[in-house]
């Protein structure tokens, strides 16, 4: 009994230490963001605020078009996540429940693309986007990643165990294939949709390469790109307090989304990992 108590306390201590290590950068960022320009941002003096202020957030809004950049990020992340979830689920449904020529080969090729670095597709994607006239257009950040190999694989694993008998009964009743997918499959994979949707949202929100490549004006930048340019926005003289305030504005929405959807993320990822 005593040994079990020691083991439990040890595990709890390790978890507490791990949590502190994980949360500390966020807390430190918020502390610096609330400091006035005169207070120290180095050493032990950086760990507390003498005179908290919100002026740094106001300054961020003066340096960059904060509201417009935030709207751009929200549109790209929300629309991108919704379309990615839909098309990944649709393709996963096809791979999981239908038989067609070349299915296995197509699936293998799709999985193989996961080993190809994203950077190798920069030039061909840029050429296509330019030919479509989407430079400096949010469509260039949404359409190229409308479906991903890992998303299709994840959805396929989740949908595999959906009963064929229900699909056959629906066909007998006159349901179309898309209606089976929309009215029967999707409602039964809600945890997977929520998990993959939240992950897709976070990935698109944090994306830096593609927005920096395709956007040409400050008002079209996403929030991540705009914040990344803060250190050079005023000729390398932007105070760390202002930079951290900008970083906080970019991170807080992700923290809120994570806490709102963490239950679905854990349930969807754990269940999906056990399927197939």
N, C-alpha and C positions, 0 to 999 in steps of 0.2 A: 504493500500500500504506500509506504513512504517513498519507494523508488518511483512509483507511478506519479506521485505528487511532484517529485523533483523533475521528472521528464516533462510533465505538463507545464510547470513553471519555466523550465528552460525554453520550451517551444514558444511560450507566450513572450518571454524576454526577447528571443530572436525575432519574433514577429513585430514587436514594438520597435526594436532597433531598426528593422527593415523599413517599417512605416515612416519613422522619423527621417531616415536617409532619403526615402522617396518623396516625402512632402517638403523637406527643407528647402530645395531650390525654389519652389512656388512661394513659400512663406518669405524667403529672402528677397525674391523679386518684388513682392507686394510691399515689403518694408522699404526698400530703396525707392520704389515708385511714390511713396508717401513722404519722402524726405524733401525738405527745401534745399535749394542749391548750396547753401552754406554748410550743410552737415556732411560729415565724413561718410564715404561709401566703401572704405577699406578698413581692415582690422576689426577688432572687437566692437569698435564704436559704430560699425555698420549694422549691428544686430538689433538696434533699437532706434526709435524715432523720438526726438525731443519735441519737435513742433510739426505734427502731421499737416499736410496740405494736399489739396487736389489740383493745385496750379499746374503740376506736371502733365496731367491729363488734358487740361485746357491748352497747354503748349503743344502737345501732340496734334491736337485738332487744328492748330494754327499752322503747323509745318506741313501736314499732309491733309488731303480731303478725306478725313477719317470716316465720316458717315457714308460717303460714296464707296470708298474701299470696302467698308464693312458690308454694304448691300451687295457689292460684286461677289464677295466671298460667300455670302449667304445664298445668293442665287446659284452660283456655280456648285456649291456643296449640296444644297437641297435638291435642285433639279438633277444634278449628277448622281446623287445617291439614289433617288427614286428611279431614274432610268436604268441605272446599273443593276439595282435589285430586280427590276422587272425583267430585263433582258437576260440576266444571268439565271434567274429562275426559269424563264421560258426555255433557254437552251439546256439547262440542267434537266428539265422535265423531258425534253426530247431525248437526251442521252440516257435517261433513267428508264423511260417507259416505252420507247419505240425501237423497232428494228428496221434498219435501212442499209443499203449497200455502202460499204466504206465506213460504217459507224466506228468500229474499233480503231481503224487507222486515223480517222479524224480526231478521235479522242486522244490518242497517243501524241499526235502532232500538236494538238492544243496544249496538252500537259508539258510537252517539250519546250514550248514557247516560254514557260515560266523560268527556264534556265537562261534565257537571253536577257542581258542587261537592258534596262529601259533606255539608256543613253544611246544604244545602237539604232534606235528608231527615230531619233531626233530629226535627222536630215530628211528622210522620206516623208515623215509626218508634216514637217514644216513646208515642204514643197506642195503637198496635197492641200494643206490649209491655205497657203498663199493662192493656189489656183482656184480655190473655192471662194476667195475674197473674204476670208474670215480673220485676217490679221487685225488685231485690235478689236476683236469681237468675242464675246463670252462663249459663243458656240464652239470656238476653237479649244476651250477648256472642258467642254462637256461631251461633245460627240466622239472625239478620238478614244475615250475610255468608257464608252457607253456599255461595254461588256468586257470582262477580264477573265483570263483563263482560271485563275484561282477562285473567282466568284462562281463561275460555271461548275467547277469541280466541287466546291463546297455545297452548292445547291443540289447537284446531282446526287451526292452522298446522302443528303437529307431526304430527297424525294424518293430514293430507291425503295424504301420500305412502305411507300404508300400502296395500299392494297389494289391489285389489278381487278379484283371482283367488283369493287365500287365503280371503277371505270367502265367495266362491261355492263353493269346495271344502268349506268347513266347513258351509255350508247343505245341500249335497248329502249330507254325512255325517250330517245331522240335528241340527246344533247350533242352539240358539236364538240370537236376536240378542244377548241379554245374555251368553250364554256366549262368543260370539265376542268381545264387548267385554272380558269378564273374563279369559278364558284366552288370547286371542291378541293383542288390541290393547295392553292394559296392560303385559304383559311386554316388549313391544317399544318402549315409550316410557318406560322406567325413568329415563333421564336427565332427561326433562321432568318426570316426577312428583317426582323428588328435588329438582330445581331450584325448581319452583313450591311444593313443600311447605316447603322451607327458607325461601323468601321469605315465604310466608304465615305461617309460625311467627314470624319476626322482626317482621313488621308487626303481628301480633296482640299479641305480647309488649310492643311499644313503644306500643301504643294507649293514648291518654289520654282522649279525648273521651267515648267510649261508656261505659267503666267509671265515669267520674266522673258521668255522667248517670244511669246505671241502678242503681248500687250505693248503698245507704243506710247501711251499717254498716261500721266499720273492718275487721271480720273478713272481709267480703266484697270488700274492695278487691283489685284486682290489685297486683302489686308496683310497677308503674310509678306508679300513683296514690298508693300509700302513700309511696313515696320522694319524689314531687313535693310532698307535704304536710309533709315533714320540716322545712323552714325555719320553718314556723309552728306546729309541733307543741308547742313549748315557749315560745310567746309571742315569736317572732322572736329567741330567744336560743340556738337550736341552733348549736353550733360547726360551722365549715366542715369540720373533720375528720370529724365524725359524718355530715354530709350527703354528703361524698365517699365515706365507707365504704358508705353506703346505695346510692349510685350505682354503686359497684363491684360490690356484690352483684347489682344489676339487670343490669349489662353483661356480667359474666363468662360467664354461660350462653350469651349470644348469640355471644361470641367463640369459645367451645368448639364450638358448633353450626356456626359458619361454617367453622372449620378442618376439622371432620369431613366437611362436605358441599361444600366449595368445588370439589372436582373435578367433582361432579355439577352444581353450579351453572354452572360455566364451560362444560362440555360441553353441558348442556341448553339454555342460553341461546344459545350460538353456533350449535348445530345448528338450534334452533327459528327463529332469525332468518333462516336460509338456506332454510327450507322454505316451501312455498306460493307 
